[in-house]
């Protein structure tokens, strides 16, 4: 590829795919609010988070195979596979609102299992796309500063779609009742399927120059001799878990109109909750933007230590101010207005600034000194993204057994481990 001539069709396609990763992933939590109130599930946060769990569970099975597939068939075919699988996954979720409605398997709605299958298939898609998009944008930019710039632009669009998804779903749901169904969010699913279909067609005709890939006989078990990498993999598991769990359970808390919930107006609770959760992802966007300017002067260890400590303080404070009112501008479904939300919500949303820098910092500290093992370590990291399904599921179970805010001790534990990793676990041991 001529480095002086940028293939803008391919660049824009990759940026849209970067956004679709967050768009599809962030559908799980707000759609979980719909399933939470279906007959047979009856307000269970654990079952409400099961779609999110299935989405991230796919990473456990696909993380390392995705890297091997990329090496075997190349970037373009891997991308096409990811896009095609993504379309199928969203289609299955769409069908869950129309197939086997009113039927039950045991105590649970039969169409709920169709939805879970769709969420699992979507997980395979975003895992494949995550494996491809970053290096492909770098390639299209010709590497160096230009390549990194395109990656940053893609990351910004990723955060933007992650911000808008819960807002859009929340505004479509409106008032959550037992009659609320998957068909209420058809618009979101149409958008997702349309983008996947258009992207597949465009990609089929866009010429890509495949980067050269080095063959390696490195085995996974060889990675475990690097203790800082092992600790880092555990830190990524915790990070994705708390990154997803913090806004997801907050969304369920605010949209819950029972005595356990956030005490919002039942008619607008889902929309307000979606906007509050979206604000968390927006602050992640802001944090990433700011970090791009300071990372050259402030070390990854310092950023990770400060942000994890601040996150611990914010979450602990949030658990003790549930009865303190606060105000923030939210989209209620018909327009913007300032509404009252618990101060708890404001503090948890601020955690988005803290989590924004964590993935890059953890990855940077974990692969330091790995040399030829770095590529395989990246696949291992992708596998541990499953933490984004496991920890929120545990948090949902704790919320069911006790209270929403009590469940945030799970988040505190995750941030505490990340802080320990920054201070101690990330140091290279000879």
Buried (B, 14 or more C-beta within 10 A) or exposed (E): BEEEEBBEEBBBBBBBBBBBBBBBBBBBBBBBBBBBBBEBBEBBBBBBBBBBBBBBBBBBBBBBBBBEBBBEEBBBBBBBBBBBBBBBBBBBBBBBBEEBBEEEEEEBBBBBBBBBBBBBBBBBBBBBBBBBBBBBBBBBBBEEEBBBBBBBBBBBBBBBBBBBBBBBBBBBBBBBEEEBBBEBBBEBBEBBBEBBBEBBEBBEEBEBEEEEEEEEEBEEEEBEEBEBBBBBBBBBBBBBBBBBBBBBBBBBBBBBBEEBBBBBEBEBBBBBBBBBBBBBBBBBBEBBBEBBEEBEEBEBBEBBBBBBBBBBBBBBBBBEBBEEEEEBEBBBBEEEEEBBBBBBBBBBBBBBBBBBBBBBBBBBBBBBEBEEBBBBBBBBBBBBBBBBBBBBBBBBBBBBEEBBBEBBBBBBBBBBBBBBBBBEBBBEEE
